[in-house]
């Protein structure tokens, strides 16, 4: 990539990031929105279960299903001996 394209890509990325930062609402807003009704918070165990254990479990289930249902075979070719190479030539 030449210098002009790199400069253009950098300017586009910087402009996009700046616009997203300017347009986003503050993360720590003090006033509540209309209709905002937060539920009870999650405990540490619930949070770990939801965001760590559940994705790992899903990953393991999908991996096991792929390994069990895989029908492909591994094909190994034997290296040719010198005698086989000479008879083919």
Buried (B, 14 or more C-beta within 10 A) or exposed (E): EEEEEEEEEEEEEEEEEEEEEEEEEEEEEEEEEEEEEEEEEEEEEEEEEEEEEEEEEEEEEEEEEEEEEEEEEEEEEEEEEEEEEEEEE
